[in-house]
């Protein structure tokens, strides 16, 4: 069977889930990757059977399946230091509380545990998200960070996430960390270090989103091969570099999305620099059979235009592995 193509609802959380499901179904998506914010999913209601069944019933009414759920925002707060106004702007009151940083981290960790419990009740095996990082603040390298400071950051990650992953193990659910700047694993070597920090436990894998590799000048295709046993989920998002004029920088210059002076921006899938055909060929080679989830962050295109356009492009390129196509062709003889 072709891999299902889903729509990540994180950038649609301003709309009620009923409306997002109606749109996605009309465009032809197979399912959704539901975000745990807006009114889409509430992890604190994981033990409310009527609530859980109601979410599944809503999707079924629109002919959609649920393949993964995501909780990037609360995962971010588990390890972040500092905790500040940026977190207040994205966290619900139940996690923010009185704003005491350690209290925020602890409540965020509890929500991630509840997210695993909710996933299990929904019949979902993968939770996608961020981890946060206490050492991202050192990435500019001046004043220089010592090896001991970096070591402490990975230990902090392990100390905070191992108890969360214990609950994932108990529930039979996996966490797919999105390798992304601002996280404990943001590029190739930090991914290696992150997996080492938690002893390569199977509950922790990766969400592959090639857009974050392109603007760092990393190879997203080679990453798939080297971490092939850990690719638990795939997000489709494109990025376009704009650094040829000698003025625009990779770090973005504190400019808003879609500002032409930025050195890069997220764009609609198929409009950027991601090597999509090679990527899908590699997904075939490593045997990835999970969903391909389209994530919308193009500030220069209306999402009502871009989301169906991206679906059409992915359907064209996300072809079946050769063996599957061969078997299907000869099964009717």
C-alpha positions as CSV (number, residue, x, y, z in Angstrom):
1,X,0.0,0.0,0.0
2,X,1.2,3.6,-0.6
3,X,2.3,5.4,2.5
4,X,-0.5,7.5,4.0
5,X,-0.2,11.3,3.5
6,X,-1.3,13.3,6.5
7,X,-1.7,17.0,7.4
8,X,0.0,18.2,10.6
9,X,-2.5,20.4,12.4
10,X,-0.1,22.5,14.4
11,X,-0.3,25.4,12.0
12,X,-4.1,25.1,11.8
13,X,-4.8,25.2,15.6
14,X,-6.5,28.6,15.2
15,X,-9.3,26.6,13.6
16,X,-11.6,24.1,15.3
17,X,-10.6,20.5,14.6
18,X,-13.9,19.9,12.9
19,X,-13.1,22.6,10.3
20,X,-9.5,21.3,9.8
21,X,-10.8,17.8,9.3
22,X,-13.4,19.0,6.8
23,X,-10.7,20.8,4.8
24,X,-8.2,18.0,4.8
25,X,-10.8,15.5,3.8
26,X,-12.0,17.6,0.9
27,X,-8.4,18.0,-0.4
28,X,-7.8,14.3,-0.3
29,X,-5.6,13.7,2.7
30,X,-5.6,10.2,4.2
31,X,-5.4,11.4,7.8
32,X,-4.1,13.9,10.3
33,X,-1.1,14.3,12.6
34,X,-3.0,15.9,15.5
35,X,-1.4,18.7,17.5
36,X,-1.9,18.8,21.3
37,X,-2.9,22.4,21.3
38,X,-5.8,24.6,20.2
39,X,-9.0,22.5,20.6
40,X,-7.4,19.6,18.6
41,X,-6.2,17.4,21.5
42,X,-5.9,17.8,25.2
43,X,-3.5,15.3,26.8
44,X,-4.8,16.0,30.3
45,X,-8.1,14.3,29.2
46,X,-6.3,11.0,28.3
47,X,-8.5,9.0,30.8
48,X,-11.8,10.5,29.6
49,X,-13.2,7.7,27.5
50,X,-16.0,9.8,26.0
51,X,-13.5,12.5,25.0
52,X,-11.1,10.1,23.4
53,X,-13.9,8.3,21.4
54,X,-15.3,11.7,20.4
55,X,-12.0,12.6,18.7
56,X,-11.9,9.3,16.8
57,X,-15.5,9.7,15.8
58,X,-14.9,13.2,14.5
59,X,-12.1,11.9,12.2
60,X,-14.2,9.0,11.1
61,X,-17.0,11.3,10.0
62,X,-14.6,12.9,7.6
63,X,-13.0,9.7,6.4
64,X,-9.6,10.4,8.0
65,X,-7.2,8.2,10.0
66,X,-5.0,9.1,12.9
67,X,-1.4,8.0,12.5
68,X,0.5,10.2,14.9
69,X,0.0,12.9,17.5
70,X,2.3,15.8,18.3
71,X,3.2,17.8,21.3
72,X,6.1,20.1,20.3
73,X,5.2,23.0,22.5
74,X,5.1,21.3,25.9
75,X,8.1,19.1,25.0
76,X,10.1,22.2,24.4
77,X,9.5,23.4,27.9
78,X,10.8,20.1,29.5
79,X,14.5,21.1,29.2
80,X,14.6,24.7,28.1
81,X,16.6,27.2,30.1
82,X,15.7,30.0,30.3
83,X,12.0,29.7,30.6
84,X,10.6,33.1,29.8
85,X,7.9,35.1,28.0
86,X,8.3,33.0,24.8
87,X,7.1,30.0,26.8
88,X,4.3,31.9,28.4
89,X,3.0,32.8,25.0
90,X,2.7,29.2,23.9
91,X,1.9,27.2,27.0
92,X,-1.5,26.7,28.6
93,X,-2.2,27.8,32.1
94,X,-2.1,24.2,33.4
95,X,1.6,24.0,32.4
96,X,2.6,27.6,33.0
97,X,1.1,27.8,36.5
98,X,2.8,30.6,38.4
99,X,5.7,30.7,35.9
100,X,8.3,29.4,38.2
101,X,10.8,27.8,35.7
102,X,11.3,24.5,37.4
103,X,7.6,24.1,38.0
104,X,7.0,24.8,34.3
105,X,9.5,22.1,33.4
106,X,8.0,19.6,35.7
107,X,4.4,20.2,34.6
108,X,5.5,20.0,30.9
109,X,7.1,16.6,31.7
110,X,3.8,15.5,33.2
111,X,1.9,16.5,30.1
112,X,4.4,14.6,27.9
113,X,3.7,11.5,30.0
114,X,0.0,12.1,29.5
115,X,0.5,12.5,25.8
116,X,1.9,8.9,25.7
117,X,-1.1,7.8,27.6
118,X,-3.5,9.6,25.3
119,X,-1.7,8.2,22.2
120,X,-2.2,4.7,23.5
121,X,-5.9,5.3,24.1
122,X,-6.2,6.7,20.6
123,X,-4.5,3.6,19.1
124,X,-1.5,5.7,18.0
125,X,2.0,4.4,18.3
126,X,4.0,7.6,17.7
127,X,4.2,10.9,19.4
128,X,6.2,13.6,17.6
129,X,7.7,16.6,19.3
130,X,10.6,18.6,20.7
131,X,12.7,18.1,23.8
132,X,13.9,21.6,24.6
133,X,17.6,22.1,25.6
134,X,19.4,23.7,28.5
135,X,22.5,24.3,26.3
136,X,21.1,25.7,23.1
137,X,21.9,29.1,24.6
138,X,25.5,28.2,24.2
139,X,25.4,27.6,20.5
140,X,26.9,30.9,19.4
141,X,30.1,29.7,21.2
142,X,31.0,33.0,22.8
143,X,31.6,33.4,25.6
144,X,32.9,29.9,25.1
145,X,31.1,27.0,26.7
146,X,33.3,24.4,28.5
147,X,33.0,20.7,27.8
148,X,31.7,20.3,31.3
149,X,28.8,22.7,30.6
150,X,27.9,20.8,27.4
151,X,28.1,17.4,29.2
152,X,25.8,18.8,31.9
153,X,23.2,19.7,29.2
154,X,23.1,16.2,27.9
155,X,22.9,14.8,31.4
156,X,20.0,17.2,32.2
157,X,18.2,15.9,29.0
158,X,18.7,12.3,30.1
159,X,17.6,13.0,33.7
160,X,14.4,14.7,32.5
161,X,13.4,12.6,29.6
162,X,14.2,9.1,30.9
163,X,11.2,9.1,33.3
164,X,9.0,10.4,30.4
165,X,10.2,7.6,28.2
166,X,9.5,5.1,30.9
167,X,5.8,6.0,30.5
168,X,6.2,5.7,26.7
169,X,7.5,2.2,27.3
170,X,4.7,1.3,29.6
171,X,2.1,2.5,27.0
172,X,3.8,0.8,24.0
173,X,4.3,4.2,22.3
174,X,7.4,5.8,20.8
175,X,8.6,9.4,20.9
176,X,9.9,10.8,17.6
177,X,12.1,13.8,18.3
178,X,12.2,16.4,15.6
179,X,15.9,17.3,14.9
180,X,15.6,21.1,14.8
181,X,17.7,24.1,15.9
182,X,16.9,25.0,19.6
183,X,16.6,21.3,20.6
184,X,19.1,19.0,22.3
185,X,19.5,17.2,18.9
186,X,19.6,19.8,16.1
187,X,22.1,18.5,13.6
188,X,24.0,15.3,12.8
189,X,26.5,15.1,15.6
190,X,24.1,16.4,18.3
191,X,21.8,13.6,17.3
192,X,24.5,11.1,17.8
193,X,25.2,12.6,21.2
194,X,21.6,12.7,22.2
195,X,21.0,9.0,21.4
196,X,24.2,8.1,23.4
197,X,22.9,10.2,26.4
198,X,19.9,7.9,26.8
199,X,21.6,4.7,26.0
200,X,19.9,4.3,22.6
201,X,16.7,3.2,24.2
202,X,14.1,2.3,21.6
203,X,11.3,4.5,23.0
204,X,13.3,7.5,21.6
205,X,13.6,8.0,17.9
206,X,13.5,10.7,15.3
207,X,11.1,12.7,13.3
208,X,12.8,13.5,10.0
209,X,12.0,17.0,8.7
210,X,14.5,17.8,5.9
211,X,13.8,21.6,5.9
212,X,15.9,21.9,9.1
213,X,18.9,20.2,7.4
214,X,18.8,22.3,4.2
215,X,19.4,25.7,5.8
216,X,22.2,24.2,7.9
217,X,23.9,22.8,4.8
218,X,23.4,19.2,6.1
219,X,22.6,16.2,3.9
220,X,19.0,15.1,4.7
221,X,19.3,12.0,2.5
222,X,22.5,10.7,4.1
223,X,20.9,11.4,7.5
224,X,18.1,9.0,6.7
225,X,20.5,6.2,5.9
226,X,22.8,6.7,8.9
227,X,19.8,6.9,11.3
228,X,17.6,4.4,9.4
229,X,16.7,2.4,12.5
230,X,15.5,5.5,14.3
231,X,13.3,7.2,11.7
232,X,9.9,6.9,13.4
233,X,8.0,9.6,11.6
234,X,8.4,11.9,8.5
235,X,7.3,15.5,8.2
236,X,7.4,17.2,4.8
237,X,8.4,20.8,5.0
238,X,10.6,22.7,2.5
239,X,13.1,25.5,2.9
240,X,14.7,27.9,0.5
241,X,18.1,29.5,1.0
242,X,18.6,33.1,0.0
243,X,22.3,33.8,0.9
244,X,23.8,34.7,-2.5
245,X,23.8,38.5,-2.2
246,X,26.4,38.7,0.6
247,X,24.0,40.3,3.0
248,X,21.4,37.7,4.0
249,X,22.6,35.5,6.8
250,X,21.8,31.9,7.9
251,X,20.8,33.0,11.4
252,X,17.9,35.0,10.1
253,X,18.9,38.4,11.5
254,X,15.9,38.5,13.9
255,X,13.7,39.3,10.9
256,X,10.2,37.9,10.5
257,X,9.2,35.0,8.3
258,X,9.0,35.9,4.6
259,X,11.1,39.0,5.0
260,X,13.3,39.1,1.9
261,X,16.4,40.0,3.9
262,X,16.4,36.7,5.7
263,X,19.0,34.1,4.5
264,X,16.4,31.3,4.4
265,X,12.7,30.7,4.9
266,X,10.3,27.8,5.0
267,X,8.4,27.5,1.7
268,X,5.7,25.2,0.3
269,X,6.8,21.7,-0.3
270,X,8.4,21.5,-3.7
271,X,9.3,25.2,-3.9
272,X,12.6,25.0,-2.0
273,X,15.9,23.3,-1.9
274,X,15.1,19.9,-0.3
275,X,16.1,17.0,-2.7
276,X,12.6,15.4,-2.6
277,X,13.0,12.7,-5.1
278,X,16.3,11.5,-3.6
279,X,14.7,11.7,-0.2
280,X,11.7,9.5,-1.1
281,X,14.0,7.1,-2.8
282,X,16.0,6.8,0.4
283,X,12.8,6.4,2.4
284,X,12.0,3.4,0.2
285,X,15.5,2.0,0.6
286,X,15.4,2.1,4.4
287,X,12.0,0.5,4.4
288,X,10.1,3.4,6.0
289,X,6.4,2.6,5.9
290,X,4.9,5.2,8.1
291,X,3.0,8.4,7.2
292,X,4.3,11.3,5.2
293,X,3.0,14.3,7.1
294,X,2.8,17.7,5.4
295,X,3.6,20.6,7.7
296,X,2.6,24.1,6.6
297,X,4.9,27.1,7.5
298,X,5.1,29.1,4.3
299,X,4.4,32.7,5.3
300,X,4.4,33.8,1.6
301,X,1.6,31.6,0.4
302,X,-2.0,31.2,1.6
303,X,-2.3,27.9,3.3
304,X,-5.6,27.1,1.7
305,X,-3.7,27.2,-1.6
306,X,-0.5,25.6,-0.4
307,X,-1.9,22.6,1.5
308,X,-3.6,21.0,-1.4
309,X,-0.8,21.9,-3.7
310,X,1.7,20.2,-1.4
311,X,-0.5,17.1,-1.2
312,X,-0.4,16.8,-5.0
313,X,3.3,17.1,-5.2
314,X,3.9,14.5,-2.4
315,X,1.5,12.1,-4.1
316,X,3.5,12.4,-7.3
317,X,6.9,11.8,-5.7
318,X,6.2,9.5,-2.7
319,X,6.1,6.4,-4.9
320,X,6.0,2.9,-3.7
321,X,9.2,1.0,-3.2
322,X,10.1,-1.1,-6.3
323,X,9.6,-4.4,-4.6
324,X,6.1,-3.5,-3.5
325,X,5.2,-2.3,-7.0
326,X,6.6,-5.4,-8.5
327,X,4.7,-7.7,-6.1
328,X,1.5,-5.8,-6.8
329,X,1.9,-6.1,-10.6
330,X,2.4,-9.9,-10.4
331,X,-0.2,-10.6,-7.8
332,X,-3.0,-10.5,-10.4
333,X,-1.3,-13.0,-12.8
